[in-house]
Amino acid sequence: SAGTDRHELTSWKSFPSIFKFFAEASEARSGSQKPALTRRSHRIKHEEL
């Protein structure tokens, strides 16, 4: 729930919680020594085939 019954306001009402989520995720990740996994990092390079 974004905290409003009006559909046109849901995006604006949800911004604080979205940014809080990303800030907390970024802080948690910065404490980790492992690099973030990406699809590109798992792709087999054509030279390796």
C-alpha positions as CSV (number, residue, x, y, z in Angstrom):
1,S,0.0,0.0,0.0
2,A,1.3,3.4,-0.9
3,G,-0.8,5.1,1.8
4,T,-3.5,6.6,-0.4
5,D,-6.7,5.5,-2.1
6,R,-6.1,7.7,-5.1
7,H,-4.3,5.9,-7.9
8,E,-2.7,9.0,-9.4
9,L,-0.9,9.7,-6.0
10,T,0.5,6.2,-5.4
11,S,3.8,6.8,-7.2
12,W,4.5,10.0,-5.3
13,K,3.5,8.5,-1.9
14,S,5.7,5.5,-2.4
15,F,9.0,7.4,-3.2
16,P,10.1,7.7,0.5
17,S,9.8,3.9,1.1
18,I,11.5,3.1,-2.2
19,F,14.5,5.3,-1.5
20,K,14.7,4.0,2.0
21,F,14.8,0.4,0.6
22,F,17.6,1.2,-1.8
23,A,19.6,3.1,0.9
24,E,19.4,0.2,3.2
25,A,20.2,-2.3,0.5
26,S,23.2,-0.2,-0.5
27,E,24.5,0.0,3.1
28,A,24.1,-3.7,3.5
29,R,25.9,-4.4,0.3
30,S,28.8,-2.0,1.0
31,G,29.7,-4.1,4.0
32,S,30.0,-7.2,1.8
33,Q,33.4,-8.0,0.1
34,K,31.8,-10.0,-2.7
35,P,31.1,-8.1,-5.9
36,A,27.6,-7.8,-7.1
37,L,26.6,-10.6,-9.5
38,T,25.5,-9.6,-12.9
39,R,24.4,-11.5,-15.9
40,R,27.3,-10.2,-17.9
41,S,29.8,-11.5,-15.3
42,H,28.4,-15.0,-15.7
43,R,28.3,-15.0,-19.5
44,I,30.8,-17.3,-21.3
45,K,33.0,-15.2,-23.5
46,H,33.3,-16.2,-27.1
47,E,37.1,-16.6,-26.6
48,E,36.4,-19.3,-24.0
49,L,34.3,-21.5,-26.3
